[in-house]
Amino acid sequence: MNRKTEQLTVNIDSELLHKYKYICRYFKISLREQLSFTLLKYVNSFEEINGPIELNENRR
């Protein structure tokens, strides 16, 4: 299934970003892939505890 992707711009603490990049290099994975993985794990964890997140069709 092809999912639509969206661009995201964030401001992040410089030290945290450098550490995150270190982790990406350690696992030989791109920053984009690792960030997507991290977000997916976070959402899955939330849904395990709180139930599925229902998204309506008119979301922005």
JOHUPE-V368427 format. One record per backbone hydrogen bond with DSSP energy under -1.0 kcal/mol. NH is the residue of the N-H (numbers start at 1). CO is the residue of the C=O. Records with the same first field share a line. If there is no record, write none. Layout:
BEGIN
NH = CO / CO
END
This chain:
BEGIN
17 = 13
18 = 14
19 = 15
20 = 16
21 = 17
22 = 18
23 = 19
24 = 20
25 = 21
26 = 22
27 = 23
29 = 24
34 = 30
35 = 31
36 = 32
37 = 33
38 = 34
39 = 35
40 = 36
41 = 37
42 = 38
43 = 39
44 = 40
45 = 41
46 = 42
47 = 43
48 = 44
49 = 45
50 = 46
51 = 47
59 = 56
END
